[in-house]
Amino acid sequence: MSVERRGATTRAVNTIGNQTLARLYPLHLERLGARTAAVCAKHGLDGLVIHSGTAQSKTTFDDQDWPLVVVPTFRHWLPLAVGGCALLVRAGHKPTLFLNVERSYWEGPPDPEGDHFFASFDVVEVHGAADIRKALRAHIGGLAFIGTDRAFGAALGFAEDRLTPAALLKDLDSTRVLKSEYEVVCHREANRRAAVGHLAAAAAFADGAHSELDLHLLYLRETAQDDVDTPYKGIVAKDEHAATLHHVAYSRRRDAGRTLLVDAGASCFGYQSDITRTAVKGSGEAADTFRALNAAIDAFQQVLVAGVRPGRLYQELHDQSHLLLAEALVSTGIARGVSAQALVDGGTTRKLFPHGLGHSLGVTTHDVGMKLVAPKTENPYLRNTSSIEVGQVFTIEPGCYFIPTLLDEARALPGGGGLHWPLVEALVPFGGIRIEDNIHVGDSGPVNLTRPFLPH
């Protein structure tokens, strides 16, 4: 059996003690089990079969698969990245893990990061869907299947209307919004791991000439991750590339550069971090202005974090971020002869800050359950429209970007959008700025999971 249940390999230095995991994980499962039972009762079900996932083919022109992407509902229960497994969850019963031990000699699954979770399940080793189907035969009528591989669910004997019903999945997604103490501890550790890479990349950028690829590989090395281990493809963008919001086509050119924007994270037992920092080098009016803007965004980002409170609409924070950005544009001289409020009302800030302020964070980077209503028309890309509650974890990531196509639209606004265009044009080669932290809404207020490890 290639998945070791004892003495599992630690792929990154873990600062969460075994006693902490042994105490918190069962409480997490108890809480999750109760919430899942309530969802099942609402839908007239006895329980669920949750599939771990199936590796997907990269292309029809070759026989390569992508690395397994674990079904998030499965990962919410346990951090095991083995395809073809299934979890049987029924109210009043210890959950059963059908552990797939059927192996290809071409590839094998990664060892789990820890083994604290195995004791919480009845573990049954299986060789494919046929074994699971036999074990489920007595219960199948009261169950539903949750997973992305509908053919696997059908092979287990589930009827079409029991294969990941949309209404059921939506209710299950809601159980991921408010985090247990175990989940928060994992998010905090994921932030610590990512901060190590951010500090290393920033130091290398400050000290010498490196390509974006160099800095990306440095980040992976320092965080003890392979590309497939990261929560998402890291964004490592120098200079004008920092104006591409999801820049991942890394340049191989080694030069000192003006700007470095790194948006990258790490994982801990499936829970993710998503952090962005921007660094500036050089001198002269443009560099000094860009540096001042970076400092202003860093400062008002922390104002936004301090404004997190239960009952407040997250979208209010997003709207506030535009006013704070407008004030930063005025204070740095990027906007002149116009008020901050006019920059917001006239649409200028939305040409410089086109994305949403943040999103839910959990076992996926852009997690579910916090965009229950559509955002306002002027905020089309906002991923979080929730009313803030104790237990949520989300990002706060304001930015400002000098994107040529959007600058053309800003220039066409009345009065040129209030921007001082000679200075704006000088800032285009610097690309853009984003500052992103991960926030837990605690009982006593917002808890910044990032700043203890990455203050600036």
Secondary structure, DSSP 8 states (H G I E B T S, - for coil): --S-SSS---SS---S-HHHHHHHHHHHHHHHHHHHHHHHHHTT-SEEEEE-----BS-TTS--B------HHHHHH-----TT-EEEEETTS--EEEEE----SS------S--TTGGGSEEEEESSHHHHHHHHTTTGGGEEEESS-HHHHHHTT--GGGBS-HHHHHHHHHTTSS--HHHHHHHHHHHHHHHHHHHHHHHHHHHS-B-HHHHHHHHHHHTT--GGGSSS--EEEEGGGGGSTT--S-----B--SEEEEEE--EETTEE--EEEEEE---SHHHHHHHHHHHHHHHHHHHHHHT--TTSBHHHHHHHHHHHHHHHHHHTTSB-SS-HHHHHHTTHHHHH--S-S--B-SSSSS-SSS--S---TT-TT-----B--TT-EEEE--EEE--HHHHHHHHTSGGGGGB-HHHHHHHGGG-EEE-BEEEEEETTEEEESSTTT---
